[in-house]
Amino acid sequence: MAKIPEAQNRLFKNMFVCKNCQSKIRSDTQKVLKGLTKCRKCSKKAFRPLKKK
């Protein structure tokens, strides 16, 4: 199965997962690194990148 770049960008670009409640959020990488982004569900600021399957 061929990987389509547009689909890869839509699914994985700027996607992060909360380390506490595992909810997904789309945010700019620099905002996450600076701690300006917080989770909608638990209000924590700890995120990890989404793992590609």
trRosetta pair geometry for C-beta under 8 A, 3 or more apart (Angstrom, degrees):
i j d omega theta_ij theta_ji phi_ij phi_ji
3 7 7.6 -138 -174 68 62 109
3 8 6.0 42 172 -55 105 124
4 7 4.2 65 79 13 106 111
4 8 6.7 180 86 -14 53 85
5 8 5.5 -55 -145 36 34 114
5 9 6.3 35 158 -19 67 104
6 9 5.9 -54 -150 35 30 110
6 10 6.4 29 153 -19 63 108
7 10 5.6 -54 -146 37 33 112
7 11 6.2 21 160 -11 67 112
8 11 6.2 -65 -144 43 26 102
8 12 5.9 -30 178 28 65 116
8 13 7.7 83 127 -34 65 93
9 12 7.1 -82 -124 55 16 76
9 13 4.5 5 -162 -17 64 133
10 13 7.2 8 -51 25 12 103
11 15 7.3 -46 149 -16 44 153
12 15 5.6 -101 -150 28 33 123
12 50 5.8 -146 -134 80 74 120
12 52 5.8 8 -108 -90 149 96
14 26 5.3 61 116 -165 99 80
14 27 6.2 -157 176 70 98 27
14 28 6.1 -28 -135 -95 121 33
14 29 6.5 -111 -111 -42 74 77
15 24 6.0 -12 -169 -166 101 108
15 25 7.6 151 -153 79 56 35
15 26 5.6 -34 -96 -97 63 74
15 49 7.4 81 86 -162 68 63
15 50 4.1 -9 107 -7 110 138
16 24 7.3 148 79 -153 39 59
16 25 5.6 -27 67 66 89 83
16 26 7.6 147 19 -102 76 24
16 27 6.1 -39 18 40 124 99
16 32 5.6 157 -65 -110 163 151
16 37 7.6 98 56 109 149 149
16 47 4.0 24 164 176 130 130
16 48 6.6 150 -160 71 82 29
16 49 6.1 -60 -109 -104 70 36
16 50 6.5 -128 -97 -34 19 82
17 22 5.8 -5 -179 -147 109 53
17 23 7.2 163 -151 78 64 27
17 24 5.6 -33 -97 -96 72 64
17 25 7.8 152 -96 20 25 73
17 47 6.6 140 67 -157 35 76
17 48 5.5 -28 62 64 89 83
17 49 7.6 23 15 119 87 14
17 50 5.6 114 -29 -89 102 68
18 21 5.0 6 96 50 134 76
18 22 6.1 -97 68 -39 82 12
18 23 5.0 20 16 46 122 75
18 24 8.0 -126 -1 -68 80 21
18 25 6.9 66 -44 -2 91 113
18 39 4.4 48 -101 -101 138 134
18 41 7.1 -136 19 47 167 108
18 42 6.5 136 171 38 152 116
18 44 6.2 109 -159 66 110 111
18 46 6.9 81 -161 81 64 70
18 47 6.0 -49 -98 -101 43 72
19 22 8.0 28 -140 -70 13 56
19 44 7.2 -101 55 118 83 141
19 46 4.2 -58 33 122 123 110
19 47 6.6 -152 -21 -99 88 18
19 48 5.8 91 -74 -15 93 103
20 39 6.9 -123 49 0 113 166
20 42 5.0 -116 98 90 134 161
20 44 4.7 104 0 14 141 158
20 46 6.4 100 -27 61 93 112
21 39 6.5 131 37 172 116 153
21 41 5.0 -111 93 92 162 134
21 42 4.7 160 -20 -20 130 130
21 44 7.7 154 0 22 96 122
23 39 6.1 112 60 -158 118 110
23 40 6.8 -102 120 50 150 92
23 41 5.0 127 -12 3 155 132
23 42 7.8 162 14 3 123 96
24 50 6.7 35 -127 -89 108 122
25 37 6.9 161 121 169 140 125
25 39 6.6 -146 -31 -119 144 60
25 40 6.7 155 -93 -8 120 100
25 47 7.2 -86 53 -115 114 133
27 31 5.4 -103 164 77 110 124
27 32 5.5 124 98 -54 121 99
27 37 4.4 57 -174 -110 168 153
27 47 7.8 -106 49 -97 128 177
28 31 4.4 84 69 5 95 108
28 32 7.1 -168 91 -8 50 84
28 37 7.9 176 49 -53 67 130
29 32 5.8 -58 -152 35 33 110
29 33 6.3 30 154 -17 68 108
30 33 5.7 -54 -145 39 33 111
30 34 6.2 25 158 -12 66 110
31 34 6.0 -61 -144 43 29 105
31 36 4.4 -84 -162 66 82 113
31 37 4.9 86 130 -36 106 104
32 35 7.8 39 179 -71 30 27
32 36 7.7 -83 -63 49 22 73
32 37 5.0 -32 -89 34 63 132
32 47 5.1 -75 -155 60 120 138
35 45 4.9 44 -152 167 82 142
37 45 6.8 131 82 -139 55 80
37 47 6.9 -5 92 -19 120 145
38 43 5.3 10 163 -156 126 52
38 44 6.7 164 -155 79 83 22
38 45 5.1 -51 -101 -82 76 77
39 42 4.9 8 93 51 136 77
39 43 6.0 -98 65 -42 82 12
39 44 5.1 17 13 48 124 71
39 45 7.5 -140 -10 -73 81 31
39 47 7.7 163 -66 -75 93 95
